[in-house]
Amino acid sequence: MMPSPDMSFPVPLIHISETNSTNSYLQTLCAKQQGVAAFTTVVADFQTSGRGQRGNSWESEPKKNLLFSFVLFPDFLEARRQFLISQIVSLAIKEELDSYADDFSIKWPNDVVVSRKKICGILTEMGLENKKICGMLIENDLMGRNISQSISGIGINVNQEVFHSTAPNPVSLRQITGKQYDIFEILKNIMLRIQSDYELLRNGDTELITHRYEKALFRKEGMHRYKDADGEFFARIICVEPEGKLILEDDAQKKRGYMFKEVEYLLI
């Protein structure tokens, strides 16, 4: 039997101690139970098989970090515009983290990273620059040309002090600031931000979302190293197109367009 949602939270909240994946848990709930409300959120103290992009797993000590999934039913949104969901989710997380520390940015398409070295020199000294604090996996179901259901699974490193896995470049909010945080307070604020931007999306006000997303991009300024199927190159970000394609301009002033997993940031 599934736990009942906590209706005192700003969105319906299901808190469980352990699951293989909050995305899988929520998918099962939606398949078994009619009338699951939009924004229903499942948060777990521990995941045994948290999933990420590129088949990666997400390391997290029990009760240290924020591991959650939530569901939307954006049947007003065409499948070709599904990247807007990724934008509002990554913006909500980035902008919430901005209230605790500086220098967060969104590494296309939706990872949130600590992108510079200037928090009173702490990041430079600790070797924490350009490290990943949040990852997500968004799974959309289609009905015809539109999206019938969207489940976003998110992992945010909050209070963990040491990471042991081979996952590249993890960092937590505690490592950055030295402080402990209330995980459910952060979750509440993130969901309120997502609700607000989802209303913009529902009303067709997408220009503000796109502008904020591009402004928040990791490596938005300057030339940087990348790698694609043909090898390494230097380029700068021009824009992200509505369907999510990243447009770069290389040092020969040639435009290059990439969809997900077609280009790699070289961080060193």
C-alpha positions in Angstrom: 0.0 0.0 0.0 1.3 3.4 -1.0 1.7 6.1 1.8 -0.8 8.9 1.8 0.5 12.3 0.6 1.2 14.9 3.3 -1.3 17.6 2.2 0.1 20.2 4.7 3.1 20.7 2.4 2.6 23.2 -0.5 2.3 20.2 -2.9 1.1 16.7 -2.2 4.2 15.1 -0.6 5.0 11.4 -0.1 8.0 10.8 2.2 9.5 7.3 2.2 12.6 6.0 3.9 14.0 4.0 1.0 13.2 3.1 -2.6 15.2 1.9 -5.6 14.3 5.2 -7.5 11.8 7.9 -6.7 11.1 8.2 -10.5 10.2 4.5 -10.6 8.1 4.8 -7.4 6.2 7.7 -8.8 5.7 6.1 -12.2 4.2 3.0 -10.4 1.9 5.3 -8.4 0.6 7.1 -11.4 0.0 3.8 -13.2 -1.8 2.2 -10.3 -3.8 5.1 -9.0 -6.2 7.4 -10.9 -6.3 11.0 -10.0 -2.8 11.6 -8.9 -2.5 15.4 -8.5 -0.1 17.5 -10.5 3.1 18.3 -8.5 2.7 15.2 -6.3 6.2 14.7 -5.0 8.0 11.6 -3.7 11.0 12.3 -1.5 13.3 9.4 -0.2 15.8 9.3 2.6 17.8 6.9 0.5 17.8 5.5 -3.0 19.3 2.1 -3.8 19.4 2.7 -7.6 19.0 6.4 -8.3 19.2 7.0 -12.0 20.8 9.8 -13.9 21.7 10.9 -17.4 24.0 8.6 -19.5 23.1 5.7 -17.2 24.9 7.2 -14.2 23.9 6.5 -10.6 23.6 9.2 -7.9 25.6 8.7 -4.7 23.9 9.8 -1.5 24.3 9.0 2.2 20.9 8.3 3.9 19.1 11.5 5.1 22.0 13.7 3.9 20.7 14.9 0.6 17.6 15.8 -1.3 16.3 12.9 -3.5 12.9 13.5 -5.0 10.6 13.2 -8.0 7.5 15.1 -9.0 4.9 14.7 -11.7 3.2 17.1 -14.1 0.5 16.6 -16.7 1.4 19.3 -19.2 -1.1 18.2 -21.9 -1.1 21.8 -23.3 2.6 21.5 -24.2 3.7 20.0 -27.5 6.4 17.3 -27.4 8.8 19.5 -29.5 8.7 22.1 -26.7 9.4 19.6 -23.9 12.8 21.3 -23.1 10.9 24.1 -21.4 10.1 21.6 -18.5 13.9 21.0 -18.1 14.4 24.8 -18.1 11.9 25.6 -15.4 13.1 22.7 -13.2 16.8 23.6 -13.5 16.1 27.3 -13.0 14.1 26.6 -9.8 17.0 24.6 -8.3 19.7 27.0 -9.4 17.8 30.1 -8.2 17.0 28.4 -4.8 20.7 27.5 -4.3 21.6 31.1 -5.2 19.9 32.1 -1.9 22.5 30.1 0.1 25.7 30.8 -1.9 27.1 32.4 -5.0 28.4 31.0 -8.3 25.9 28.4 -9.3 25.1 27.9 -13.0 23.3 25.4 -15.3 25.5 23.2 -17.3 23.5 22.4 -20.4 21.1 20.7 -20.5 20.1 20.7 -16.8 23.0 19.9 -14.4 23.6 22.5 -11.7 27.2 23.2 -11.0 29.5 25.5 -8.9 31.0 27.3 -11.8 33.6 29.8 -10.5 36.2 30.2 -7.8 35.3 33.3 -5.8 33.4 32.4 -2.7 36.0 34.2 -0.5 38.6 32.0 -2.1 37.2 28.9 -0.5 36.4 27.1 -3.7 39.9 27.6 -5.1 41.5 26.4 -1.9 39.3 23.3 -1.6 39.4 22.5 -5.3 35.6 22.6 -5.6 35.3 24.8 -8.7 33.3 23.5 -11.7 31.7 20.7 -9.6 28.2 19.2 -9.8 25.7 19.8 -7.0 22.6 18.6 -8.8 21.6 16.2 -11.5 18.2 15.3 -12.9 16.4 12.8 -15.2 13.2 13.9 -16.8 10.9 11.3 -18.4 8.1 12.4 -20.6 5.1 10.3 -21.9 3.4 11.5 -25.1 -0.1 11.4 -26.3 -0.3 12.4 -29.9 1.7 15.5 -30.4 1.6 16.6 -26.7 3.0 15.6 -23.4 0.6 13.6 -21.3 2.8 13.1 -18.2 6.2 14.3 -17.1 8.2 12.9 -14.2 11.3 14.8 -13.0 13.8 13.0 -10.8 16.3 15.2 -9.0 19.3 14.7 -6.7 20.7 17.6 -4.9 23.8 17.3 -2.7 22.9 19.2 0.5 24.6 18.0 3.8 27.0 15.2 2.6 30.6 15.9 3.6 32.5 13.2 1.8 31.9 11.5 -1.5 33.3 8.0 -2.2 32.0 6.9 -5.6 33.7 7.4 -9.0 31.0 9.9 -10.1 32.8 12.9 -11.6 33.1 16.2 -9.6 30.4 15.9 -6.9 30.1 18.7 -4.3 27.5 19.5 -1.6 26.0 22.7 -0.3 27.6 21.9 3.1 31.1 21.6 1.5 30.6 25.0 -0.1 29.3 26.9 2.9 30.2 24.8 6.0 26.6 24.9 7.1 23.9 22.3 7.7 20.5 22.7 5.9 16.9 21.7 6.4 16.3 19.4 3.4 12.5 19.8 3.5 12.7 23.6 3.6 14.8 23.6 0.4 12.4 21.2 -1.2 9.4 23.4 -0.3 11.1 26.4 -1.8 12.0 24.6 -5.0 8.5 23.3 -5.5 7.1 26.8 -5.0 9.5 28.1 -7.6 8.5 25.3 -10.1 4.8 26.0 -9.5 5.3 29.7 -10.3 7.2 29.1 -13.5 4.8 26.3 -14.6 2.1 28.9 -14.5 4.2 31.1 -16.9 4.6 28.0 -19.1 0.8 27.3 -19.0 0.1 30.9 -20.0 2.6 30.8 -22.9 5.0 33.3 -21.2 8.1 31.4 -22.3 10.4 34.3 -23.2 11.2 35.1 -19.6 12.0 31.5 -18.9 14.3 31.2 -21.9 16.0 34.5 -21.1 16.7 33.5 -17.5 17.9 30.0 -18.6 20.4 31.4 -21.1 21.7 34.0 -18.6 22.2 31.2 -16.1 24.2 28.9 -18.4 27.6 27.6 -17.4 30.4 29.0 -19.6 28.0 31.6 -21.1 30.9 33.9 -21.7 34.2 33.3 -23.5 35.8 30.5 -25.5 36.0 27.1 -23.8 37.1 23.5 -24.7 34.5 21.0 -25.9 34.7 17.5 -27.5 32.4 15.9 -30.1 32.6 12.9 -32.3 35.3 14.6 -34.4 37.5 15.6 -31.5 38.3 18.6 -29.3 37.7 22.2 -30.2 37.3 25.7 -28.7 34.0 27.4 -28.9 31.6 29.9 -27.3 27.9 29.4 -26.6 25.6 31.3 -29.0 22.2 30.1 -27.7 20.0 27.2 -26.8 17.2 26.6 -29.4 13.6 26.0 -28.3 13.9 22.2 -28.8 17.0 22.2 -26.6 19.8 22.2 -29.2 23.0 23.9 -28.0 24.5 26.2 -30.6 28.2 26.9 -30.3 30.5 29.0 -32.5 34.1 27.6 -32.8 37.3 29.6 -33.1 36.9 29.4 -36.9 33.5 31.2 -36.5 31.7 28.0 -37.6 28.3 27.4 -36.0 27.9 23.9 -34.5 24.6 22.5 -33.2 24.3 19.7 -30.7 21.4 17.7 -29.1 21.8 15.9 -25.8 24.9 13.7 -25.4 26.4 14.8 -28.7 29.0 17.2 -27.1 31.1 17.0 -24.0 32.4 19.9 -21.8 36.1 19.5 -21.1 36.6 20.9 -17.6 40.3 20.6 -17.3 
